Amino acid sequence: MKLVIGLGNPTAEYANTRHNLGFICLDKWAAQKKKDWSQDTLFDFIQTRSTVLIKPKTWMNRSGVALEEALRRWKINDVLVVYDDLELAPAVLRIRQGGGDGGHNGIKSLFDVKRPDELKRIRIGIGRSSTLEPHDHVLGEMGASEQEILAPALELAVKLTDTYVRSDFSQVLNEYSNWKKSYSTAKSSGIVSPKEEINDKGL
């Protein structure tokens, strides 16, 4: 079985924040496929013939707890993570396997359970704020104009997630490569590992 884990924070309070793009992506995939989320203690999940998709109910910095439970419950041999990335400009999307945590608390928590090279990733850029600290920026709600800017990246992320569910990560890389070639102005990515502040919930 393959596993897709979208990163975010539970409760309606955080539903439309930048830090919840992983949840938003998986919700859009589920809506397109007309699939309902099943409820569990540590995560909501959808199980297909070959893949399990989960949205942790833990706080962001405890995402690894949900991952560990999913690995215990299903025989998982491949993991894809979908999440927001401060170090990418808004609406820039990058695919990778391995690498550092980039200052992302959800990824840091997953590293408690899986080695970095065992995690495939879809990273959706949210950029940095010129006025807000990283913690406040990632937990800030997205306005209509920002959602419009992010829409193409989310659409592509949903498409690539579906490719992973139907096929495998190699096909995701192929589709991403073909898409990237069509945008000659695409910016190159680089992780700088920012120092992200956290509050008492570790968001």
Summary of the structure (lengths in Angstrom):
residues: 203
radius of gyration: 15.6
end to end distance: 29.0
largest distance: 45.9
contacts: 651
relative contact order: 0.20
helix: 41%
strand: 20%
